[in-house]
Amino acid sequence: MSLTTAHALPALEVPQPVEPPTPVVPQTPVVPVDPDPVPTPAPDPPSVPEPDPPGDVPVEPPAPPQTT
């Protein structure tokens, strides 16, 4: 008697898993969000070289007074 119930369970499980795979298709359009963050790092490097030149100038004048 208990064997008959086991056969009825697997039959209902087959049609249920077929529904979830359909909603997975709309998740693919999320890929276009990757190209957005790529152009952001470009403007970062150009602002770093600006503060470098002004820092080297003040280091030269204090060196000559040490010789005296």
N, C-alpha and C positions, 0 to 999 in steps of 0.2 A: 504493500500500500504506500509506503513512504517513497518508493522508487518513482511512482507516477508524478508526485509533486516536483521532483528534481527535473523532470523533463519539461515541465511547464515554465520553469524559471528561465532557462537559457533561451527560450523562444521569444520572450518579451525583451530580453537584453539586446538582442540583435538590432531591432528597429530604433532603439533609443540612442545609441552612439552615432547614428547617421545624422542626427540633427545638429550637434555641436560643430562639426567640420564646416558647415555652411557659413557661420559668422566669422570664421577665421580669415576669409578672403578680404574683407574691408580693412583689415589691419595692415595690408601691404602698402597702401598709399602713405604710410608714415615715413617712408624712406626719404622723401624730398626734404625732410627737416635737417638732414645731414649737411648739405651744401651751405646752409645758412651760417653755421658757426665757423666755417673755414675762412671767410673773408674778414672776420673780426680780428684775428691775430696779426693781420698785415699792418694795421695802423699802430701797433704796439712797438715794434722795433725802431721805427723812425724817431720816436720821442726819446729814446735812450741815449743816442749819440750827442744830443744837444747839451745835456748837463756835463758831459765828459770834458770838452774843450775848456770851459770856464774854470774847472777845478785844477787844471794843470798850470794855469797862469800864476796864481797866488803862491804856488809851491816854489817857483824859481827865485823870487826876490828875497825870501828869508834865508836862502842858502849862502849868498855872498857875505852877509854880516858875520857869519860864523868864522871866516878866515881871519878876521881882525882879532 
